Amino acid sequence: MKKILILLLSALMIIGLFGCGNKEEQSEPVKPQEETEPTEPETKEEKKILVLYFSRTGEQYNVGVIDKGNTAIVAELIAEKTGADLFEVLPENDNYPTTYDALLDVAKEEQNSNARPAYKGTIDLSSYDTVFVGSPVWWGDWPMIMYTVFENNDFNGKTLIPFSTHEGSGLSGFDSKLQKACPNSTVLKGLGIRGSEAQNNTEEAKSKVNSWIEELGY
């Protein structure tokens, strides 16, 4: 009888042990939470900028004979501040006089005849959002070669920012004339810088350019 009881107890213990083993096999292990890589904060896409300008050397009013044009100096200051690319508008046939009075006469003839002087090269605006556009003031207006640029290129949807170099005429309505020439663009506040300041007081010109650009949010 005792032997039977001992056998029964042994059998029950063995069943119990196998039962615990089965439960452990059926239970799913707890998986550690997977670590995720930290995400970089989204950065605002930078707008690509071009400085498009026409400039003249030679004899210029109130600055004498110059090797670098007044407008070229201002264009480079804008590019330095904004990181923009530069494109200088160069006449295809540069017959402009190097003496100031003779240059005035040619500029007046072009304006009176509504001329469209050709320029060298091709301007690719496709990758630019913002274009700073500058030139000297000729007879209260853009030089006529700039109208060739406005009419031969697609400025639709671009943000255009005019600037001028002058000796007293300021911006000369460059902004409104630019808006009229490129009606499907957005024209922002422009800036006029005296040519004599660009040549002889570049640090002051740079300060004005930087303040203007910061005010525009660039």
Protein Blocks (a to p, Z undefined) as FASTA:
>chain_A
ZZmmmmmmmmmmmmmmmmmmmmmmmpccdddddddddddddddddddddddddddehjde
hklpafbdfklmmmmmmmmmnopacdddddfblcbcfbfklmmmmmmmmmmnopacdded
jddfklpfbdcdddddeehiacfklmmmmmmpcfehiacddddddehjannommmmmmmm
mmmbccdddddddfklmmmmmmlmmmmmmmmmmmnoZZ
